[in-house]
């Protein structure tokens, strides 16, 4: 009897064990069963495109849209319908699914894409074809201005955020904490909690991207896609193209991932960086490093003529020797003279929202300045160049005549002839090789030619003098032209050879 009870108990334990094992296995397999059931029973599912996406148009003004349809092989008959216009009342294309690539979609939108497969159907909207711009660099590109009186959204300006999702662009554009790449978001273990806190409490984040995008779409009438890639406080060493193999652990690798998510095509790059390289180790190499960086970006973006528009670093409120800061500024100023299809915009006249970051209103002006450069260079619009130092000569009665090229003149107001203001121009100085000032300039004003500035000196110019505009960390500079394009910081310009 005891042996039978013992056997029965052992059998019961074995049955319980196997039942428990089967239950655990069944529960563990539930997601796979659900996924398999979903694949066989679900309605038509379209992985791509997703709503609000902007596709880069080609030189002829057409875009290609690749459709990623789940389980397309299970359907016998797949039809694609593309409708355009505000009310989706114009049929752009109606065809067999084919290879899943919609070709020849004209610039514009919003488009609605409808796919019918046997008895199922799916649609996605809005989709756009226009121009895609990469936003990269450090904090002044990321945007650290006050979120007050920001540029409002525009229905034709979209953003590929750092979370990898397309949506209507609105300030702030950059949310580092939401990036899947650890180079931006840090420890994934607490990222969700950090993201929740930041989204609830953020007070800063306005930048130049949205003002640029709005200015472009208002001028061209085409959709604009912005791609967020910037990260504050970063150096060119951290942006090194040599680190692209690290993928999301590197800034360059993360930028390439965003570029591919945007379709692997872009109209151009907007770049604002250099503050972190204004030090004795990096500043002397900055010009060469930037030349190599631009070449690498163009190679990896498969576009040898990719437009690359950069912003010269501006002001910072700090003490010390400004030699390295000014060295980076001058290297940036000279890049367009060395590399084709590049341009530089200046911010030296703009206000700050803290000790180093351009303010909200200043970003609005800067976005417009960059848009004017792009509109003129890429689309032949009457637009603004950046007025740049060309030469300096000596005039009578202890005068220096500073000539600028690419000065913009007003097409409407004859009073705005060229450089502004006409009197009390601030920012020019004469200095020795060690940076010490030679106090001779008592007046700076626009000359008889509106692309010149006359510096009146209180005495003869000594040997070994250099001309500067915007020397130091925090100069007051106010020289712009009729299109609000600011003169970049320049110097040192040796005056000994000047006659």
C-alpha positions in Angstrom: 0.0 0.0 0.0 2.8 2.4 0.9 4.7 1.5 -2.3 1.5 2.2 -4.4 0.9 5.5 -2.7 4.5 6.4 -3.3 4.2 5.5 -7.0 1.0 7.4 -7.4 2.6 10.5 -5.8 5.6 10.3 -8.1 3.3 10.0 -11.1 1.3 13.0 -10.0 4.5 15.0 -9.6 5.7 14.0 -13.1 2.3 14.9 -14.6 2.4 18.3 -12.8 6.0 18.9 -14.0 5.2 18.2 -17.6 2.0 20.2 -17.5 3.9 23.1 -16.1 6.7 22.8 -18.7 4.1 22.7 -21.5 2.3 25.8 -20.1 5.6 27.8 -19.9 6.5 26.8 -23.4 3.1 27.8 -24.7 3.3 31.2 -22.9 6.8 31.8 -24.2 5.7 31.0 -27.8 2.7 33.3 -27.6 4.5 36.4 -29.3 5.7 34.2 -32.1 2.2 32.7 -32.6 0.7 36.2 -32.5 3.2 37.5 -35.0 2.6 34.5 -37.3 -1.2 34.8 -36.9 -0.9 38.5 -37.6 1.1 37.9 -40.7 -1.6 35.6 -42.0 -4.7 37.3 -40.7 -3.8 40.9 -40.5 -5.0 43.6 -42.9 -2.6 45.0 -45.3 0.4 46.7 -43.5 2.7 49.3 -45.0 6.0 49.7 -43.2 7.1 52.6 -45.4 6.6 55.3 -46.2 5.3 56.8 -42.9 3.2 60.0 -42.7 4.8 63.4 -43.0 7.9 62.1 -44.8 9.7 64.3 -47.3 11.5 62.7 -50.2 14.4 64.5 -51.9 13.6 65.5 -55.5 16.1 65.1 -58.3 17.4 67.8 -60.6 14.4 67.4 -62.8 12.0 67.9 -59.9 10.8 64.4 -59.3 11.1 62.0 -56.4 11.1 58.2 -55.9 9.1 56.6 -53.2 9.9 53.1 -52.1 7.0 51.1 -50.7 7.7 48.5 -48.0 4.6 46.2 -47.9 4.4 43.4 -45.3 3.8 40.0 -46.9 3.3 41.3 -50.4 4.1 37.9 -51.8 0.8 36.5 -50.4 -1.3 38.8 -52.6 -2.1 38.0 -56.2 -3.1 41.5 -57.4 -1.7 44.7 -56.0 -2.7 48.1 -57.3 -1.1 51.5 -56.3 -2.9 54.8 -56.5 -1.2 58.1 -55.8 -3.3 61.2 -55.4 -2.0 64.7 -55.0 -3.2 68.2 -54.1 -4.6 69.6 -51.0 -7.8 67.6 -51.4 -6.1 64.6 -52.9 -8.3 65.1 -56.0 -5.6 64.6 -58.7 -4.5 61.1 -59.7 -0.7 61.2 -60.1 -0.1 57.5 -60.7 -2.2 54.3 -60.9 -0.3 51.2 -61.6 0.6 47.6 -60.7 2.8 47.3 -57.6 5.8 46.2 -59.7 9.1 46.5 -57.8 7.4 48.7 -55.1 9.1 51.9 -56.2 7.0 54.9 -57.3 9.0 56.9 -59.8 8.4 60.3 -61.3 6.4 61.8 -58.4 6.4 65.6 -59.0 7.7 68.1 -56.4 4.9 68.9 -54.1 2.3 67.4 -51.9 0.7 66.4 -49.7 0.2 63.1 -51.5 -2.0 60.2 -50.5 -0.8 56.7 -51.4 -3.5 54.0 -51.5 -2.6 50.3 -52.0 -5.2 47.7 -52.8 -4.2 44.1 -52.5 -6.9 41.5 -53.3 -9.7 42.4 -50.8 -7.4 44.5 -48.5 -6.3 48.1 -48.7 -4.1 50.5 -46.9 -3.3 54.2 -47.3 -0.8 56.7 -46.0 -0.7 60.5 -46.0 0.6 63.1 -46.1 3.7 62.4 -48.2 5.8 65.1 -49.8 8.5 65.5 -52.5 10.8 68.5 -51.9 14.2 69.2 -50.4 15.9 67.6 -47.5 18.5 69.5 -45.3 20.8 68.0 -42.7 21.2 70.0 -39.5 24.5 69.1 -37.8 27.1 70.6 -35.5 27.0 71.5 -31.8 24.8 73.4 -29.4 24.0 76.5 -31.5 22.8 74.2 -34.3 21.0 72.0 -31.8 19.3 75.1 -30.5 19.6 76.4 -26.9 17.6 79.7 -27.3 14.6 80.5 -25.1 11.4 78.8 -26.2 9.7 82.2 -26.3 8.2 83.8 -29.5 9.5 80.9 -31.6 8.9 80.5 -35.3 5.5 78.8 -35.7 5.2 75.5 -37.6 4.6 75.6 -41.3 2.4 72.8 -42.9 5.1 72.2 -45.6 8.1 71.9 -43.2 8.7 68.5 -41.8 11.3 67.0 -39.4 13.0 63.7 -39.1 13.5 63.8 -35.4 16.3 62.2 -33.4 13.8 59.5 -32.6 13.8 58.5 -36.2 10.2 59.6 -36.8 8.9 62.1 -39.3 6.5 64.8 -38.0 5.6 68.4 -38.6 8.6 70.5 -37.6 8.1 72.5 -34.4 10.5 73.9 -31.8 12.5 72.5 -30.3 13.7 70.3 -33.2 16.4 68.4 -31.3 15.6 65.9 -28.6 18.9 64.1 -27.9 17.3 62.0 -25.1 14.9 60.3 -27.6 17.6 59.1 -30.0 18.2 55.3 -30.2 21.9 56.1 -30.6 23.8 56.1 -27.2 26.1 58.9 -28.5 23.2 61.2 -28.1 20.9 59.7 -25.5 23.3 58.0 -23.1 22.4 55.1 -20.8 19.3 53.3 -22.3 18.4 52.0 -18.8 17.1 55.3 -17.6 16.4 57.0 -21.0 12.6 56.7 -20.7 12.5 58.5 -17.4 14.9 61.2 -18.5 12.9 61.8 -21.6 9.7 62.1 -19.6 11.3 64.7 -17.3 12.8 66.7 -20.2 9.5 66.8 -22.2 7.7 68.1 -19.2 10.2 70.8 -18.2 12.1 72.0 -21.2 12.4 75.8 -21.5 15.2 76.1 -24.1 15.7 74.7 -27.5 14.9 77.2 -30.3 17.4 77.2 -33.2 18.0 78.1 -36.8 16.5 75.0 -38.4 12.8 75.9 -38.4 13.3 79.5 -39.4 15.5 78.3 -42.3 12.9 75.7 -43.4 10.0 78.2 -43.3 12.0 80.8 -45.3 12.8 78.2 -47.9 9.3 76.9 -48.4 7.9 80.4 -48.4 10.3 81.4 -51.2 10.2 78.2 -53.3 6.7 76.9 -52.5 8.1 73.3 -52.1 8.1 71.0 -49.0 11.2 71.1 -46.8 12.4 68.2 -44.7 14.8 68.9 -41.9 17.0 66.1 -40.4 18.1 66.6 -36.8 21.7 65.5 -36.1 23.4 68.1 -33.9 24.8 67.6 -30.4 25.9 70.4 -28.1 29.4 70.7 -26.7 31.0 68.4 -29.4 34.4 68.7 -31.1 35.6 67.8 -34.5 37.4 64.9 -32.9 34.0 63.6 -31.8 32.6 64.2 -35.3 35.5 62.4 -37.0 34.5 60.4 -40.1 37.0 57.8 -39.0 34.5 56.8 -36.3 31.6 56.0 -38.7 32.1 52.3 -38.2 31.0 52.8 -34.6 27.6 53.6 -35.9 25.3 54.9 -33.2 28.2 55.2 -30.7 29.7 58.0 -32.8 28.3 61.4 -34.0 29.3 60.8 -37.6 27.8 57.3 -37.6 24.6 58.6 -36.1 24.4 61.3 -38.8 24.8 58.7 -41.5 22.0 56.6 -40.0 19.7 59.6 -40.0 20.7 60.4 -43.6 19.8 56.8 -44.7 16.5 57.0 -42.8 15.8 60.2 -44.8 16.2 58.2 -48.0 19.9 58.5 -48.6 19.5 61.8 -50.5 19.8 65.4 -49.4 19.8 68.9 -50.9 22.5 70.1 -48.6 24.1 70.4 -45.1 23.8 73.2 -42.6 26.7 73.2 -40.2 27.3 75.2 -37.0 30.3 74.1 -34.9 33.7 75.3 -33.8 33.3 76.6 -30.2 34.7 73.3 -28.8 37.7 73.5 -31.1 38.8 77.0 -30.1 41.7 75.8 -28.0 45.5 75.5 -28.5 45.4 71.9 -29.6 42.5 72.0 -32.1 42.4 75.6 -33.5 45.6 75.4 -35.6 44.3 72.3 -37.3 40.7 73.4 -37.7 40.9 74.6 -41.3 42.5 71.3 -42.5 40.1 69.2 -40.4 37.1 71.0 -41.8 38.3 70.5 -45.4 38.6 66.8 -44.8 35.3 66.6 -43.0 33.4 68.2 -45.9 35.1 65.9 -48.3 34.1 62.8 -46.2 30.5 63.9 -45.9 30.3 64.4 -49.7 31.8 61.0 -50.3 29.5 59.2 -47.8 26.5 61.1 -49.1 27.5 60.1 -52.7 27.4 63.8 -53.9 30.7 65.4 -54.7 29.1 68.8 -55.1 26.8 68.6 -52.0 26.1 72.2 -50.8 27.7 72.8 -47.4 26.7 76.0 -45.7 28.4 76.8 -42.4 28.0 79.4 -39.7 31.0 81.2 -38.4 31.1 81.0 -34.6 30.0 84.2 -32.9 30.4 85.7 -29.4 31.2 84.2 -26.1 31.3 86.0 -22.7 34.5 84.9 -21.1 38.0 86.1 -20.3 41.5 85.0 -21.4 43.4 85.1 -24.7 41.0 85.0 -27.7 43.7 83.9 -30.1 42.3 80.4 -30.7 38.7 81.6 -30.9 39.6 84.1 -33.6 41.7 81.5 -35.4 38.7 79.2 -35.8 36.6 82.2 -36.9 39.0 83.1 -39.6 39.4 79.5 -40.8 35.6 79.3 -41.2 35.5 82.6 -43.0 38.0 81.3 -45.6 36.4 78.0 -46.3 34.3 79.2 -49.3 37.5 80.5 -50.9 39.0 77.0 -50.8 36.0 74.7 -51.3 33.4 74.9 -54.1 29.7 74.8 -53.2 30.2 76.2 -49.7 29.2 79.4 -48.1 29.4 81.0 -44.7 27.0 83.1 -42.6 28.0 85.4 -39.8 26.3 85.8 -36.4 28.7 88.2 -34.8 26.1 91.0 -34.6 23.3 88.8 -33.1 22.2 88.9 -29.5 22.7 85.9 -27.1 20.3 84.2 -24.7 23.1 83.2 -22.4 26.9 83.5 -22.4 27.5 81.7 -25.7 24.2 80.7 -27.4 22.5 82.8 -30.1 19.0 84.0 -29.0 15.6 83.2 -30.4 15.3 86.3 -32.5 18.9 86.0 -33.7 18.2 82.5 -34.9 15.3 83.8 -36.9 17.6 86.2 -38.7 20.3 83.6 -39.1 17.8 81.1 -40.6 16.8 83.7 -43.1 20.5 84.5 -43.9 21.2 80.9 -44.6 18.0 80.5 -46.7 19.1 83.6 -48.8 22.4 81.9 -49.5 20.8 78.7 -50.6 18.1 80.4 -52.7 20.7 82.4 -54.6 23.3 79.7 -55.0 21.0 76.7 -55.8 17.9 78.3 -57.3 19.1 81.5 -59.0 16.9 83.7 -56.9 17.8 87.3 -56.2 19.2 86.8 -52.8 22.0 87.5 -50.4 25.6 86.7 -50.5 27.8 87.2 -47.4 29.7 90.5 -47.6 33.4 89.5 -47.2 36.6 91.4 -46.7 38.4 91.9 -50.0 41.2 94.4 -49.6 42.5 97.4 -47.6 44.3 100.5 -49.0 45.6 103.7 -47.5 43.9 107.0 -48.3 44.8 110.6 -47.7 44.9 112.2 -44.2 45.5 109.0 -42.2 42.7 107.0 -43.6 42.3 103.3 -44.4 39.8 102.2 -47.0 38.4 98.7 -46.4 36.7 97.2 -49.5 34.2 94.3 -49.4 33.0 92.0 -52.1 29.6 90.3 -52.3 27.8 93.2 -50.7 24.0 93.1 -51.2 22.2 96.2 -52.4 18.5 96.9 -51.9 16.3 96.3 -54.9 13.5 98.4 -53.5 14.7 101.1 -51.1 17.4 103.3 -52.6 18.3 104.6 -49.1 19.7 101.1 -48.3 22.5 101.4 -50.7 24.8 98.7 -49.4 26.7 98.4 -46.1 24.8 99.6 -43.0 24.9 101.6 -40.8 26.5 104.4 -42.7 28.1 106.0 -39.5 29.2 104.8 -36.1 30.3 101.4 -37.4 31.6 99.2 -34.5 34.0 96.3 -34.6 37.1 97.5 -36.3 40.4 97.7 -34.5 44.2 98.1 -35.2 46.4 95.7 -33.2 50.0 94.6 -32.8 51.0 91.0 -33.5 50.5 90.1 -29.8 46.9 91.4 -30.0 47.4 94.5 -28.0 45.4 97.4 -29.4 46.8 100.4 -31.3 44.2 103.1 -30.3 44.0 105.2 -33.5 40.5 104.7 -35.1 38.2 107.5 -34.1 35.6 107.1 -36.9 34.3 104.2 -39.1 31.8 105.0 -41.8 30.6 103.8 -45.2 32.7 105.4 -47.9 31.6 107.1 -51.1 31.4 103.6 -52.6 28.7 101.7 -50.6 30.8 98.5 -50.5 33.7 100.2 -48.6 34.3 101.4 -45.0 36.6 104.4 -44.3 38.6 104.2 -41.1 39.8 107.6 -39.9 43.0 107.4 -37.8 44.2 109.9 -35.2 47.7 109.8 -36.3 50.1 107.8 -38.6 49.9 104.0 -38.7 53.0 102.4 -37.1 54.9 99.5 -38.5 53.8 96.0 -37.6 50.1 96.9 -37.4 47.2 94.5 -38.2 43.6 95.2 -39.1 40.8 93.3 -37.4 37.1 93.2 -37.5 35.5 91.4 -34.4 38.7 90.8 -32.5 38.2 89.1 -29.1 35.7 86.9 -27.5 32.9 89.4 -27.1 33.2 92.3 -29.6 30.4 94.7 -30.4 30.0 94.5 -34.2 27.1 96.0 -36.2 28.1 95.9 -39.9 25.5 94.4 -42.2 24.3 95.1 -45.7 20.9 95.9 -47.3 19.8 92.2 -47.0 20.8 91.9 -43.3 23.8 89.7 -44.2 26.4 90.4 -41.6 30.1 90.8 -42.2 32.1 87.9 -40.8 34.9 88.3 -38.3 38.2 88.7 -40.0 41.9 89.2 -39.1 44.7 89.6 -38.7 45.2 91.5 -41.9 48.9 92.7 -42.1 49.0 96.4 -43.0 52.8 96.8 -43.6 52.5 95.9 -47.3 49.5 98.2 -47.7 50.2 101.4 -49.7 
